[in-house]
Amino acid sequence: MRVPFVDRVGEIEFLSELAERGSPFPLFIYGPEGCGKTRLLEELRDSLKAQGFLVLYLDAEESDLGRALRGSSRELVDAVASVVSGFEGALGKVVALAIAKVVEAYEHRYRFRGKRVVIAVDEVVEGIGLGEVERYAKVLHDLARDVVELGAESILIIATTSEEASRDALSRHSYLHLSYLWNLGEEAFEELARALGAPRDAVEELYELTSGNPRALIDIATRSWRTGSWLEAIYAERIRPLRYERIVAAHVDDLERIVEDPDNASNADPELRKLLIERNLITYLGNPLTPSTRPRPSAEMGIGNEFAWQLNAYRLLIKDRLIPQLHRE
């Protein structure tokens, strides 16, 4: 299935301008699983390479080196290969953790002087682990300084994560910038749905269920637009396990309030809020990547001013199926 790239014009323009200026602070972008962070980095990579930037794209979750470095500038791929020669296993993680050595290898072979450099580490927390992300953010900050000292014209380092729990750890530090990317807006979502062949009369419902999430839409498309099949799958995988969590059973009233208004997560039981965040069910709406990134608050869509359900379907399944079960027990 060929999936077109839609919208994200504002985000591409903002990141391109930031790459042109350069930044001493690594930019960490978090957001719902499947909202389009990887595709955004891939499109940015191709656009900046065409403008003459030296670009290293790294998928930190990938084991295969070719796929982990897909689309990167050839000279940087050579530098990476020289560093990881002889290593086996999760090579995306190996490269991510050895990024300083990759910079050294590139400088030894090619020199950074006069280059405009972009390093994009995709799914960084998923690759290296939540416990390493704070230390790694400092490594990236120091790396940006080192590349400029080697004579680069500019440097921009971007890292993405779908692990909502990493936001709390990263937000404690001043040596990085932290922004979120939300799902597609309604018009862009409709464009994507039409391109994928969605039934015309189903697009509104699809948007309401998925909150505009591209990956969720693609998942439903692979099921021949049978939303019931998709809902059953995410209930079994993401919602039903909550039934067996002690903290959920102990705070059903708080869960009901978060279902009605996600901003109630701010004064709910801290352990319940932590669980919903760690399970990537709700997300904190902090600093948007661009003004257009911020979603419009909507109780019906499960979007507040501070928090939002990553998919409205999670909220609806908890409301209609999980909570009644918990009350019966």
N, C-alpha and C positions, 0 to 999 in steps of 0.2 A: 504494500500500500504506500503510495507516494503522498507524503503529507506536506502541503505548501506552508511556507512561512508567511504569517499574516500579522499585520499591524506592527507594534513595537518600534514604530518610527521614532517616537520621542526618546525611547531608551537607547536606540542605536546612535542617535545624534548626540545625546548626552555623553555616552561612553566614548564616542569618537572624539569629541571635543576634549574630554578629560585625557584621553591618550595623547592628543596633540600637545596639551599643556604639560602632561606628566604629573605625578603626585608622589610625595614621599610616604604616603600612607596606603597600605594595601586596602582595597575595597572588598569587603565581604558582603555577598548578596545571599540572603536567605529567602525562603518562600515555600508555598505549598508544594508537595511532591507533584511533579507533572505539570507545573505551571508554565514551563518553557524556558527555564534557566539555561539548560544545555543548548537548546536550539538558538537562544539569544547569543551565547558565547560563540557558537559555530558561525553564525552569520556575521558577528562582529569580527571574528578571526579572518574570514574571507575578505570582508570589506577593507580591513586595515592592511592585510597583505597586498591587496591590489593597489594601495596607496603608498607602498614601499616600506611599511613597518616590518620590523623583525618580530615575529610572533611565535611564541611557544604556547600551544594549547595542550593541556594534559588532563586526561580523564583519570583521576586518582583511583577509581574503582576497577579499572581495566587490568587484566592480567597480560593480555597480548600487547606487546610494545607498539606494534604498528597501529592498532586501534586506539591505544592510549594517547598517541601523539598525532592522530589523524589531522591532516591539514596544516601542520606546523611548518615553519620555514626550514628548508633543507639543512642549512648550516647548524641550526639548533638541534635538529634530529641527529646529525652526526655527532654533536657534542654529547648528547644524551647516550647514544650508543657506546661511545668510548667510556662513559662512566659506569654503565650497567652491564658491560660485557662480562659474561660468566655468571650473572645472577639468574635465578629462576623463580617462578612463582608469581606473586602479585607485583608485576613490574610497574604498574601505575603508582602503587604505594612506594615502591623503591625509589622511583624518580622523584616523587613529591618530597620524600624525606632527604634525598640527596641533591636538592635543587641548588644549593650553594656550590656543590662540586660541579654541577652542570655549567654554572656561570663561569667558574674557574676554567673549565675545559674549553668553553667557547672563547674566552678571552685569550687563552693560550694559542688557539688555532686561528681565530678570525679577527679579534679585537672589537670592542663595543664602541670605540670612538666614533662620534658623529651619527650613531644609529638611534632610531626611535624604536623603543623596545616595549613590547607588551607580553606579559606572562599571565596566562589564565589557567587556574587550577580548578577543574570542575569536580564537584562532589568531594570536596576536600575532607570533610568530617567522616563521610562514609568510607573514604579511602584510608585515612591515617588513624581514625578513632577519636571519639569525643575527648578522651583524656589528654590527647596531644595537641588539641587545636589552639589553646592559648599560647603554648610555647611556640608552635608553628607560626602563629600570627606575628610573633616577635621576630622569628627568623625571616619572614617575608619583609617586614619593615626594615631590618638591617640589610637585607639583600637589595632593596630599592636604593638605599644609600650607597652601597658598594658599586652598583652598576653605574650610577651617576658619577661617582669618583673615578671610575674607569673611562670616563669621557663620553658616555652616552648622551645624546641630545635630550632625551626624555625617557621616562620609565613609568609604566602603569602596571600594577599587579592586581589582578582580580581573582577572588576565590568564591566559589558558590557552595551552598549546602542546602539540603532538604531537611536536615535534622534541626527541628525547631528548638530543641534543648540547647543547642550550641549558642543560640542568641544570648542567653543569660550569661554564659561564660565570656563571650566576646565583648559584651557591652560594658564590662568592667574596665576596659583598657582604652587609653587615649592614643595608642600607637597604630590604630586602625580606624577605618570608617565602616559603618554598618548600615545597610539599607535592605529593604525588602522588595521583592517582585511579586505582584499579585497575578491572578488568573486573567484571562482575556476579558475585555469589555464586551458588552452585548453585541455590538455591530461586528467586531472582529470575530467573535465566536460564531455568529451566524455565517460570516464569510467562510470560515473553516468548515462548518457543518455542511454548507452547500457544496463545497469542494469535495467533501468526503462522501457525498451522496445521501445525506440525511433526508428522510421524508419531510416535505415542506411543513406539514402540520405538526411535526414533532419537535421543531427547533426550540420553541419557547419552553416546553417541558424539559428538554435536554439542558438548556441553560439554567433553569431553576434547580435541577438536580445536581449538576456538576459545578455550579458557581462559575462557569466559564473555563473550567480546567481542560486544557487540550488533551492531556493523556487520558483523562476519564472519557472524553468524547471519542477518542480513538479506540479505547477499550470497548465502548458500546458499539462502535462501527464494526469491530471484528466479530461481534455477536449478532450481526445482521439487524442491528437497531432494536434488539430485544432488551428493553430497559429492565424488565423484571429479572432476567437472568443476571444482569450486572448488579442489581440491587441485592440479590440473594448472595452473590459472591462477596461483595464488600461487607455484607452483614456477617457472614460466616468468618471472614478473615479479620475484620477490623472492629466490629461492634459486639458480637456475641462474647468474645473473651472478656469484655468488661464485666459481664455478669458474675464472673468468678473472682473479681477483685474486691478484697475486703473494704478498701477505702470507698469504692463506689456504693456498695451496699449500705455503708454507714452514713453516706451523705447524698441520698437520693434527692432530698429537697434542694440541695445546692445544684445538683445536676439538672434538675427541672428548671431552675432559675437560669442556668447558663443556656439551656435549650431555648428558653423564651427570649433571652437577651445575652449574647456572648460577653458583653461588658460586665456582667455579673461575675465573671471569672475573677475579676480583680479583688472582690471581697468574699469569694468562696473559700472553702477549706483549702489551705495551701497544698496539701498532699493530693487532693483531687485535681486541682489546677495543674500541678506538676505532672500528674499522670496523663491528663488530656494533652498536654504539650508534648511530653515524651513520646506518646503514641501518634504524634502528628495528626491530631484530630482538630485542635484549635491552634491559631497562630496569633502572635502579638503584632499589632499594626503600629510599628514604630516610625522610622524615617523612610518614606517611600523613595525609590530610586529616582523617580521624576514625579511632578505633581499629578500627572495623568495616571500614575501607577496606583494611587490611593483609591480604593473602591468606595462607592457611595453607600453609607449606612442603610441597612434594610433589615427589618426584623424578619420579614418573610424569607430572605436569603441567608439569614444567620450571620449578618455582618454588622458589627458595632463600630464605635469610634476608636476603641482600644484593642479589641479582640474580634476575631472572626472564625467561624468554622471553615476549615480548609475546603470541604465540599459540603454543600447544603444537604446532600443525601445523608451524611453522617448524622446531622442534627435531626433530620426527619425519621431516620431509622431508630435513633435513641428515643425520640419522642413517642413514636407509634408502636414500637415493638419492645425495646429494652426496658423502658421505665414501667410499662404495665406488667411485664414479667417480674420485675423487682418488687413491685407492690403486692403481687400475689404470693411471694415467697415469705 
